[in-house]
Amino acid sequence: MTQINICFPEENPFSRIKIRHIFGWLLLFTIAIAFQLAIISNILGINLDNKEPFVNAILGAYLLSLSLSLFWRECRLAGIEIKYLIGKVPDRYQWLPLVALAIASVVFSIGAFGIFYYSLSFIVPSFVEQILTENINNSILRAASKSVSPALHYLQFALESYVINPVFATFFLISIPLHRWAAKCGNITAIIAMCLLLGTLAYKNFTTMIISLLIYAILYVKTRSLLVVIIFTSFQNISFTVWNLSYTIFFGDNQTGSTLEIFRSQIQLRVLFFALSAPWVIGFIYKNWSVLKGPLPYFANASEDEKIKADSET
């Protein structure tokens, strides 16, 4: 089975998937969980703050379980084989270049963020300062210091950043939208639409979001494995955690002046980050762009499986 042999919509199972229905259900799940939390708080007479680590961890795992159940149900109803969608990790896969790419993409994000908001800080300084203040207040060390149990906060952060978020993002933001929109308007158009839509939703850092989504799409199509994308996303989050901790320790409380002034004073570092990482990250996308024009992972995996079965029968 190859993608070019499938006629839309009769033979393509992704034609039966409605992205708006999936995200509608996810929204309902989120509202329902918040409602349940409010009821439990009222019955027990306890103020369960969803910012506390143990509550956040439970809610994150609960939402992921419901979401994956929804994912499985939608795929089953559409006749989609999940094993073809997930794929397998390629034999003897080179992990070191993947780790290096993850680090480079994070360095690129830091540089691009700094350059973009440095220019914007002279146009709308109050808006930029608000974003910077939010980032500082949400830093790992500061958030842990405000928690009832810092150790539990770190554990919750690790589970959420390195397990829950990569799995959730990969399944719901990469696999299904990519195949569904490609079935409707072609691979390249689907990837561009996916990047623009999700980049707009993450408007505070849309440039780096678009670049990350392009890398995810390339890795997914090239390796035909969601597991590789999940691992790559985890590497990215680990790299960003190292930067977050380093920045808080060395820059967070050791400089005087307003948040905006400190940010502007670091523009040379951001430009250096961008200059060092841009050739690597943009070069990876440029060299592998042609991969996106080939069959998507689901159909490539299904075709390979059918070929293996046919060879075993002969």
C-alpha positions as CSV (number, residue, x, y, z in Angstrom):
1,M,0.0,0.0,0.0
2,T,1.4,3.4,-1.0
3,Q,0.0,6.8,-0.6
4,I,-0.2,7.4,-4.3
5,N,-2.4,4.3,-4.8
6,I,-5.0,5.6,-2.4
7,C,-8.0,7.5,-3.8
8,F,-9.5,10.1,-1.5
9,P,-11.8,9.7,0.2
10,E,-12.9,6.1,-0.5
11,E,-9.7,4.2,0.3
12,N,-7.9,6.6,2.7
13,P,-8.8,5.9,6.3
14,F,-7.7,9.3,7.4
15,S,-10.6,10.8,5.4
16,R,-12.8,9.5,8.1
17,I,-11.0,11.5,10.9
18,K,-12.2,15.0,11.8
19,I,-9.4,17.0,13.5
20,R,-12.0,19.5,14.8
21,H,-13.8,16.7,16.5
22,I,-10.7,15.4,18.2
23,F,-9.7,18.9,19.5
24,G,-13.3,19.5,20.5
25,W,-13.2,16.4,22.7
26,L,-9.8,17.4,24.2
27,L,-11.3,20.7,25.2
28,L,-14.3,18.9,26.8
29,F,-11.9,16.6,28.6
30,T,-10.0,19.6,30.0
31,I,-13.2,21.3,31.1
32,A,-14.5,18.1,32.7
33,I,-11.3,17.6,34.6
34,A,-11.4,21.2,35.9
35,F,-15.0,20.7,37.0
36,Q,-14.2,17.4,38.7
37,L,-11.3,19.1,40.6
38,A,-13.7,21.8,41.8
39,I,-16.2,19.2,43.0
40,I,-13.6,17.3,44.9
41,S,-12.2,20.5,46.4
42,N,-15.7,21.4,47.6
43,I,-16.5,18.0,49.0
44,L,-13.2,17.6,50.9
45,G,-13.1,21.2,51.9
46,I,-9.6,21.5,50.6
47,N,-8.2,24.1,48.2
48,L,-6.6,21.9,45.6
49,D,-4.4,24.2,43.7
50,N,-3.6,22.7,40.2
51,K,-0.2,24.4,40.4
52,E,0.9,22.1,43.1
53,P,3.0,19.2,41.8
54,F,1.0,16.2,43.0
55,V,-2.2,17.7,41.7
56,N,-0.6,18.7,38.4
57,A,1.0,15.3,37.9
58,I,-2.3,13.5,38.5
59,L,-4.2,15.8,36.2
60,G,-1.6,15.5,33.5
61,A,-1.6,11.7,33.6
62,Y,-5.4,11.7,33.7
63,L,-5.7,13.9,30.7
64,L,-3.1,11.9,28.8
65,S,-5.0,8.6,29.5
66,L,-8.3,10.1,28.3
67,S,-6.6,11.6,25.3
68,L,-4.9,8.4,24.3
69,S,-8.2,6.5,24.7
70,L,-9.8,9.0,22.4
71,F,-7.0,8.6,20.0
72,W,-7.3,4.8,20.0
73,R,-11.1,5.0,19.6
74,E,-11.0,7.4,16.6
75,C,-8.3,5.4,14.9
76,R,-10.3,2.1,15.4
77,L,-13.5,3.7,14.1
78,A,-11.7,5.0,11.0
79,G,-10.0,1.7,10.3
80,I,-6.5,3.0,11.0
81,E,-3.9,0.5,12.2
82,I,-2.1,2.3,15.1
83,K,1.1,0.1,14.7
84,Y,1.6,1.6,11.2
85,L,1.0,5.1,12.6
86,I,3.6,4.7,15.4
87,G,6.1,2.6,13.4
88,K,9.3,1.2,14.8
89,V,12.7,2.6,15.7
90,P,15.0,1.9,12.8
91,D,17.8,-0.7,13.4
92,R,21.1,0.7,14.4
93,Y,19.7,4.2,14.5
94,Q,22.3,7.0,15.1
95,W,21.2,8.6,18.3
96,L,24.2,11.0,18.7
97,P,23.3,13.2,15.7
98,L,19.7,13.3,17.0
99,V,20.9,14.6,20.4
100,A,23.1,17.1,18.7
101,L,20.2,18.3,16.5
102,A,18.0,18.6,19.6
103,I,20.6,20.8,21.3
104,A,21.1,22.9,18.2
105,S,17.3,23.4,17.8
106,V,17.1,24.7,21.4
107,V,20.1,27.0,20.9
108,F,18.4,28.2,17.7
109,S,15.2,28.9,19.6
110,I,16.9,30.9,22.3
111,G,18.7,33.0,19.7
112,A,15.7,33.5,17.5
113,F,13.6,34.4,20.5
114,G,16.1,37.0,21.7
115,I,16.6,38.6,18.3
116,F,12.9,38.9,17.5
117,Y,11.9,40.3,20.9
118,Y,14.9,42.6,21.1
119,S,13.7,44.4,18.0
120,L,10.1,44.3,19.3
121,S,11.1,45.7,22.7
122,F,11.7,49.1,21.2
123,I,8.2,49.1,19.6
124,V,6.0,47.6,22.3
125,P,8.2,47.4,25.4
126,S,5.4,46.7,27.9
127,F,4.2,43.6,25.9
128,V,7.8,42.2,25.7
129,E,8.4,42.9,29.4
130,Q,5.2,41.0,30.3
131,I,6.4,38.0,28.3
132,L,9.8,38.1,29.9
133,T,8.4,38.4,33.4
134,E,6.1,35.4,32.8
135,N,9.1,33.3,31.6
136,I,11.2,34.3,34.7
137,N,8.3,33.6,37.1
138,N,7.8,30.2,35.5
139,S,11.4,29.1,35.7
140,I,12.0,25.8,37.3
141,L,13.8,26.9,40.4
142,R,11.4,29.7,41.2
143,A,8.4,27.5,40.6
144,A,9.9,24.9,42.9
145,S,10.6,27.4,45.6
146,K,6.9,28.3,45.7
147,S,5.8,24.7,45.9
148,V,4.9,22.8,49.0
149,S,7.4,20.1,48.1
150,P,10.3,21.2,45.7
151,A,11.4,17.5,45.3
152,L,8.0,16.5,44.2
153,H,7.8,19.5,41.9
154,Y,11.0,18.4,40.1
155,L,9.6,14.9,39.7
156,Q,6.3,16.2,38.4
157,F,8.2,18.5,36.0
158,A,10.3,15.7,34.7
159,L,7.3,13.4,34.1
160,E,5.4,16.2,32.4
161,S,8.2,17.6,30.3
162,Y,10.0,14.3,29.3
163,V,7.1,11.9,29.0
164,I,3.6,13.4,29.0
165,N,4.1,16.4,26.8
166,P,6.2,14.6,24.1
167,V,3.7,11.8,23.8
168,F,0.7,14.1,23.7
169,A,2.2,16.5,21.2
170,T,3.5,13.8,18.9
171,F,0.3,11.9,18.7
172,F,-2.2,14.8,18.5
173,L,-0.1,17.6,16.8
174,I,2.0,15.6,14.4
175,S,0.7,12.1,13.4
176,I,-3.1,12.6,12.8
177,P,-3.1,16.2,11.5
178,L,-0.2,15.4,9.1
179,H,-1.9,12.4,7.6
180,R,-5.4,13.9,7.6
181,W,-4.5,17.1,5.9
182,A,-2.1,15.4,3.5
183,A,-5.0,13.2,2.4
184,K,-7.0,16.3,1.7
185,C,-4.5,18.7,0.1
186,G,-1.1,17.0,-0.3
187,N,2.0,16.5,1.9
188,I,3.7,19.9,1.6
189,T,0.5,21.9,1.9
190,A,-0.5,19.9,4.9
191,I,2.9,20.5,6.6
192,I,2.8,24.2,5.9
193,A,-0.8,24.5,7.2
194,M,0.1,22.5,10.3
195,C,3.1,24.7,11.1
196,L,1.2,27.9,10.5
197,L,-1.8,26.9,12.6
198,L,0.2,25.6,15.6
199,G,2.8,28.4,15.2
200,T,0.0,30.9,15.5
201,L,-1.4,29.2,18.6
202,A,2.1,29.5,20.2
203,Y,2.3,33.1,19.0
204,K,4.7,34.1,21.8
205,N,7.4,32.0,20.1
206,F,5.9,31.2,16.7
207,T,9.2,31.3,14.7
208,T,10.8,28.5,16.8
209,M,7.6,26.6,16.9
210,I,7.4,26.5,13.1
211,I,11.0,25.3,12.9
212,S,10.5,22.6,15.5
213,L,7.4,21.4,13.7
214,L,9.3,21.1,10.5
215,I,12.0,19.1,12.2
216,Y,9.3,16.8,13.8
217,A,7.7,16.3,10.4
218,I,11.0,15.5,8.7
219,L,12.1,13.1,11.4
220,Y,8.7,11.4,11.3
221,V,8.6,10.9,7.6
222,K,12.3,10.0,7.3
223,T,12.3,7.4,10.1
224,R,8.6,6.5,9.8
225,S,8.6,6.3,13.6
226,L,6.7,8.4,16.1
227,L,9.0,6.9,18.8
228,V,12.0,8.7,17.3
229,V,10.0,12.0,17.4
230,I,9.0,11.4,21.0
231,I,12.6,10.8,22.0
232,F,13.8,13.8,20.1
233,T,11.2,16.0,21.8
234,S,12.4,14.7,25.2
235,F,16.0,15.5,24.3
236,Q,14.8,19.0,23.3
237,N,13.0,19.5,26.7
238,I,16.1,18.2,28.6
239,S,18.3,20.7,26.7
240,F,15.9,23.5,27.4
241,T,15.8,22.6,31.1
242,V,19.6,22.8,31.3
243,W,19.4,26.3,29.7
244,N,16.6,27.3,32.1
245,L,18.5,26.3,35.1
246,S,21.7,27.9,33.9
247,Y,20.1,31.1,33.0
248,T,18.3,31.3,36.4
249,I,21.5,30.6,38.3
250,F,23.9,32.9,36.4
251,F,21.5,35.7,35.2
252,G,18.3,35.5,37.1
253,D,19.3,37.2,40.3
254,N,22.8,38.4,39.6
255,Q,22.0,41.5,37.5
256,T,20.5,44.8,38.5
257,G,18.1,46.8,36.4
258,S,14.7,46.2,34.9
259,T,13.8,42.9,33.2
260,L,13.8,44.7,29.8
261,E,17.2,46.2,30.4
262,I,18.8,42.9,31.4
263,F,17.2,41.2,28.3
264,R,18.6,43.9,26.0
265,S,22.0,43.6,27.5
266,Q,22.2,39.9,26.5
267,I,21.5,40.5,22.8
268,Q,25.1,39.6,21.9
269,L,24.8,36.2,23.5
270,R,21.5,35.6,21.6
271,V,23.0,36.6,18.3
272,L,25.9,34.2,18.9
273,F,23.5,31.4,19.7
274,F,21.6,32.1,16.5
275,A,24.7,32.3,14.4
276,L,26.1,29.0,15.7
277,S,22.9,27.0,15.4
278,A,21.2,28.4,12.3
279,P,23.4,26.7,9.7
280,W,22.9,23.4,11.5
281,V,19.1,23.6,11.9
282,I,18.3,25.3,8.6
283,G,20.7,23.0,6.8
284,F,19.0,19.9,8.2
285,I,15.6,21.2,7.0
286,Y,17.0,22.1,3.6
287,K,18.8,18.8,3.0
288,N,15.8,16.7,4.0
289,W,13.0,18.8,2.5
290,S,12.6,16.3,-0.4
291,V,11.8,13.6,2.1
292,L,8.5,15.3,2.8
293,K,7.4,14.7,-0.8
294,G,7.5,10.9,-0.4
295,P,4.9,8.5,1.1
296,L,3.9,9.4,4.6
297,P,4.9,7.0,7.5
298,Y,1.5,5.2,7.8
299,F,1.4,4.1,4.2
300,A,5.1,3.4,4.0
301,N,4.9,1.1,7.1
302,A,1.8,-0.6,5.8
303,S,3.4,-1.2,2.4
304,E,6.5,-2.6,4.0
305,D,4.4,-4.9,6.2
306,E,2.4,-6.2,3.2
307,K,5.7,-6.9,1.4
308,I,7.1,-8.8,4.3
309,K,3.9,-10.9,4.5
310,A,4.0,-11.6,0.8
311,D,7.6,-12.7,0.9
312,S,6.9,-15.0,3.8
313,E,4.1,-16.7,1.9
314,T,6.2,-17.4,-1.1
